[in-house]
Amino acid sequence: MNEILPFRIDVPQADLDDLFARLARTRWPDSWPDDDYGISASVMHRLVERWQRFDWPEAERELNRFPQFSTVIDGQRMHFVHVRCERADALPLILTHGWPGSFIEFSRVIEPLSRDFHLVIPSIPGFGFAGATGERGWGQERVARAFAELMRRLGYDRYGAQGGDWGAGISRALAATAPDAVVGVHVNYLPTPGDPSEVSGSDRERVDKTNAYAANRPGYQVVHATHPQTVGYALTDSPVGQLAWLADWFTRWSDPATPIDDDTILTDTTIYWLTGTAASSSRLVKESGRGPSPCPVPMAVAVLPHDIVQAVRPLAERRYDIRQWTEFPRGGHFAALEVPDLFVTDVRRFFTTVVR
């Protein structure tokens, strides 16, 4: 079935009542002030208190301002935002989010980018309103194949791709899947491990940081790569557990000068909670390969100073056709949320002046 149907978020009140009842019955662990052990008690109490007063219907209305649709591809429901530019000949652009995010990562850049591009913003299968994946094999390469089919169904045979976190790997995999359709890939996250002796100065420091991160992956990655279903039981049963699992990384991976606001974190977490996609979104790590995705088309790289790691251009250029490289003055892992102005300018410059 190739039918594309309108989609509107409409959460039953009973689901919200259940959420708030669970929040009221939260069992708290002993307080521990040192955030080296995880997200601090003070942050969690602040977020939970805010969540208990959170106006989900208003958040729902805001999200429903964006035209959303669903279709079934490869047996999996696809959920996506589709905003057409007023110019019929505008370049289509597919924007892909990461973890712990969702399609709302792009909410602040939809309006300005839609002046120049037809925007397609899917939920990764297994995340949010795409629903849980029902079988094995939904790694980033299969996601990329599904997205290529989605773009084909929408009538787009030539388009750009952008992403950070999982979105960066999926965008590169999409280019490898459909190299005749993807005109270029813009990423705002690109680990470049390598031999530090081959570079110097700040590049060597970046390589050392990237190598250390790869050798000592954070605990959530190890869990997602080995026992995603196990943690899924806990996160699906406890909204506060789900919040802690996501909010910890929103706070650690963002620039202190451009933090993610509480309501954005709560909107994102509420989406995971209401859709029951804690386990399926975690499975993406186990289902995906560990090697870097190839990319046979021109690439742009945006490097943010407070991201998890920072890319090294000489190493990136060995693997990819880098046409644009930008060192942002601020921002962290969530570029479209943290520095939407810089993000829009960089994406627009690449796709309107470099690869058109």
Phi, psi and omega in degrees: 000121183258008186294136174254122187245146173299146180230135177225132177289126182209086185277127178298144179300327180299325179291322178290320178300319179297317178301310184292328176294320178294319178299322181292337182257019184304132170262115184269142171286172175299144181289141181219116190282342188271113184283000171295343179265359182135185182298138188286155179298323182296319178294316182294318179296321178297315182293319181291320177299320177292321182296325180294341178250009189290135182266082179298319178305324177291318177299320178299316178299319180296317180292325181285356172295334181270130180294122184241154185214167174218155174204171179246126179227129179055037178078004185240137175292135174250132175243136181203151169271139178223110181241118181271138174289153177295334179274119183298329184269012179296152178286129172291148182219123177260125183250127184238129183279187178225199175248138010269028186268198181199187181299342181290349176304333185259009186299330183274353182244359182297311183299308181292322181289332181288352173289337184239344187223150163281121187258134172236120185232092183274156163277133176300135175309131185097352181245135168054228189284356169288339180081170181292147173283139188260002180205168178292163170099001181274068171271183188293333179291320178291323175300316181299319179296321178294321179292324176298319177293321178301313180296323178297316180296329179281356178087017182259113179253005178207120187200165174257166180223141179221145176188161171229162182056228178305325181299330179291315179292319180295322179295319177293319178295326177297319178296323178290327180286320184229064185295337179279346180258323183277118183274340181182159181232129176248126179235149174241026173201123182206090176298136179230076176292159180174194179271113183297340180288347182273353179228175184220169174061225182295332177296322178295320178297322179294318179295317178301317180296317180293317179297321179295321179295318180294326182279340182228068184297144178299156187303322182298323181293320179297316179296314180297328182279343185241312185225058182296328181290326181298310180291334179300326179298314182294315185289328180285339182265339185233112178297325179291324174297317177299317179298313181298319183297327180268314187295329179307318185275332172299324182279322183285326188265358179262157177290129177305335179279344180226060186291156175280126184289156185302318184294327176293316177300318182289323176298314179299313181295321179298324177297311178302316184294310185293331181266354179060041186251024177299311183290313185294324177292327178291329184294342183302326179295311182295327184279344185259151177288161183270340184285159179292142179285137174290163177210103186274012182237167179302146183232151169240142180234124173254125183250123182252135190295335181250021175288173181302311174222164178242135183289153177248120189298313181302324179285321178297321183291342176290333185253330189233158176272086184279119180254340181213133180225123183231127174263106181289145180282344181204168178111160180233220190289338187250068191303314184292335176273320188279315183229064185301328180295313179294320180299309183299315180300317183290316179296315180299317182298317182294309188278343179260339184239340187258314188246002179286000000 
